Amino acid sequence: MAQAGELPAFKVRGQWRFSRADIDAWIGQQKRTTQDHLDEDQQ
Protein backbone atom coordinates (compact mmCIF):
# COMPACT_ATOMS: atom_id res chain seq x y z
CA MET A 1 0.00 0.00 0.00
CA ALA A 2 2.88 2.36 0.74
CA GLN A 3 4.51 1.63 -2.59
CA ALA A 4 1.22 2.28 -4.40
CA GLY A 5 0.85 5.61 -2.61
CA GLU A 6 -2.25 4.46 -0.73
CA LEU A 7 -0.60 4.77 2.68
CA PRO A 8 1.46 7.74 3.91
CA ALA A 9 5.10 6.64 3.98
CA PHE A 10 8.57 7.52 2.78
CA LYS A 11 11.75 5.63 2.07
CA VAL A 12 15.06 5.97 3.85
CA ARG A 13 17.90 4.00 2.28
CA GLY A 14 15.44 1.59 0.67
CA GLN A 15 13.38 0.97 3.82
CA TRP A 16 9.81 2.14 4.22
CA ARG A 17 9.25 4.52 7.15
CA PHE A 18 5.94 5.59 8.62
CA SER A 19 5.14 8.61 10.74
CA ARG A 20 2.84 7.66 13.63
CA ALA A 21 0.94 10.96 13.27
CA ASP A 22 0.46 10.40 9.51
CA ILE A 23 -0.74 6.82 10.06
CA ASP A 24 -3.12 7.89 12.85
CA ALA A 25 -4.56 10.61 10.59
CA TRP A 26 -4.87 8.13 7.70
CA ILE A 27 -6.71 5.64 9.93
CA GLY A 28 -9.11 8.38 11.06
CA GLN A 29 -9.78 9.33 7.46
CA GLN A 30 -10.40 5.68 6.53
CA LYS A 31 -12.90 5.35 9.37
CA ARG A 32 -14.77 8.47 8.21
CA THR A 33 -14.82 7.26 4.61
CA THR A 34 -16.09 3.83 5.65
CA GLN A 35 -18.79 5.36 7.86
CA ASP A 36 -19.86 7.71 5.04
CA HIS A 37 -20.28 4.72 2.71
CA LEU A 38 -22.24 2.80 5.33
CA ASP A 39 -24.52 5.80 5.89
CA GLU A 40 -25.14 6.11 2.14
CA ASP A 41 -26.00 2.40 1.86
CA GLN A 42 -28.57 2.68 4.63
CA GLN A 43 -30.49 5.47 2.88
C-alpha positions as CSV (number, residue, x, y, z in Angstrom):
1,M,0.0,0.0,0.0
2,A,2.9,2.4,0.7
3,Q,4.5,1.6,-2.6
4,A,1.2,2.3,-4.4
5,G,0.9,5.6,-2.6
6,E,-2.2,4.5,-0.7
7,L,-0.6,4.8,2.7
8,P,1.5,7.7,3.9
9,A,5.1,6.6,4.0
10,F,8.6,7.5,2.8
11,K,11.7,5.6,2.1
12,V,15.1,6.0,3.8
13,R,17.9,4.0,2.3
14,G,15.4,1.6,0.7
15,Q,13.4,1.0,3.8
16,W,9.8,2.1,4.2
17,R,9.3,4.5,7.1
18,F,5.9,5.6,8.6
19,S,5.1,8.6,10.7
20,R,2.8,7.7,13.6
21,A,0.9,11.0,13.3
22,D,0.5,10.4,9.5
23,I,-0.7,6.8,10.1
24,D,-3.1,7.9,12.8
25,A,-4.6,10.6,10.6
26,W,-4.9,8.1,7.7
27,I,-6.7,5.6,9.9
28,G,-9.1,8.4,11.1
29,Q,-9.8,9.3,7.5
30,Q,-10.4,5.7,6.5
31,K,-12.9,5.3,9.4
32,R,-14.8,8.5,8.2
33,T,-14.8,7.3,4.6
34,T,-16.1,3.8,5.6
35,Q,-18.8,5.4,7.9
36,D,-19.9,7.7,5.0
37,H,-20.3,4.7,2.7
38,L,-22.2,2.8,5.3
39,D,-24.5,5.8,5.9
40,E,-25.1,6.1,2.1
41,D,-26.0,2.4,1.9
42,Q,-28.6,2.7,4.6
43,Q,-30.5,5.5,2.9
